[in-house]
Amino acid sequence: MGTDPNKVEPGDPLTKDKAGNQSKNRNVFSRSFQVDGTSYSSYCQYYFPENYKQPLLSLLDPVYGRAECDEYPFASTKNGAGYAADNGMKNHYSLRAVGKSHNSSHRGSHGKALGAFYNDNRVLPDDKFWVWIVN
């Protein structure tokens, strides 16, 4: 991979997984655990604790007032955290605490946009695709 921000250089594609397998990836970082006697509901709550407290929580999600983990590679792919762990690449994923309405079940959410991409482009299980990340 190059470092020139003005060039688009392809990496490895993502591979769409079959429906219903998202939990394999999400279970890696969306599980409860304790560190030094403090309980966390997910890795997002551990790494982004301010996103789970007021006043930031209300700003992140004025609809539900809840934070969720958003992950990359997407949970709907065979490149997510669970598959990476199976292939010896522990912690080979990114996550961020975002508002629930931003992440799922709300008009305009990332989850709905990804689903629309899959449908509009007829991305089926085992199909490969690339993601162009922009600011």
N, C-alpha and C positions, 0 to 999 in steps of 0.2 A: 504494500500500500504506500502510496506517495503522501507527501505532506503539503502539496500545493493546493490551497483551497479553491483555486480557479479551475481545477481539473476534476472530472468525474472519473474515478477509477473503480472498476467492479471488484467486489470481494466474493466470497462464497454466497450462493443464494440461500434463502430460507426455504424450508420444505413444509408445506401444509400438512398438518396431522388430521386424522379422522375426527369427526365430531365426538365430543364426550371425553377426550383425553386431556383436556386442559388441567385437570386436577393433578396429573403427574408432575407438571411443571410448577403449578402454584403451591403444591404442598411443600416444596423446598423452602420457600420464604414466607408463606402465609400460615405459619403454625405458631402456637404459643410456646414460650420458653422463659427461663429466668436467668438473670445475670446479677450476681451480688445481691440476691434477695429481692430484686425488682422484677416484676412480671411484665412481659411484653406479649401483645397479641400477634405480632408479625415482625419481620426484619425491618419493615418500613417504620413501625412505631419505635424501634430501637434506634435506627439511623436518623429519623426525622421526627423526634418527639414533639417539637414545636407545632407540627402540622396536626397533632391529635389533641391540642389544647386551645382554649379560647385565648385571645380573640382570633387567632389565625384560622382556626377550624371553621368559623362562620364565614370568613372571607374566602376560604378555599371552596366551601360548599354551602352557599346560601339556600339551596333547595332541601338537602337532607341533613346537613350539619354533621356529615360523617366523612372520614378519610379512608381510603383504600390504597392498596399497592397497585402500581402500574408497572409492568415489566417489559423488558426487551432482552432477548428475542421474545416475541409474542407467545403466550401460553398455548395458542392454537397451532403452534409449529413443532416440528421435531427437532428444533434447535434450542428449545427452552431449557430452563434450569434443571429439570428432572432428567432430560435426555443427556445434557452435558455431564451431570453427575454420574450417570451410568457409563459414560465414556471417559471417566477419569479427569474431567475438567470441572472440579468442584468450584463453585463461586464464579462460573463463567456466564454471568448475566448482569443486567443493570436493573435497578428498581428505583421508584420514586413514590413518595406518599402524595396522592392527589385527592381532590374531592370526589366523592362517589358519583355525583352528577356529571363530572368531567370524564369519568372512567367507564361507567356502565349505566344501562337502563334509563338513559335520559336522551331526549332528542339532541343530536349534535355531539354525542359523546364519542370518545375514541373507540370504544367497543362497537358501537353502531357503524362508525366510519369504516372500521376494519371489515366488519361483516358485509357492508355494502361493496367494498373493494373485492372481496372474495366472490360475491354474487355477480357483480357487474362484469368482472373479468373471467368468470367461470373457473376460478381457482379451486381445484378439487384435491382430495387427499393424495399425497405424494407428488403433487405439482410443485415445481420450484419457482420462486419469484424473488426479486430484489426489492429492497427498500432504499429510497433516496432520502436521506435525512437532511433537512434544511433548517436554518434558523428562522 
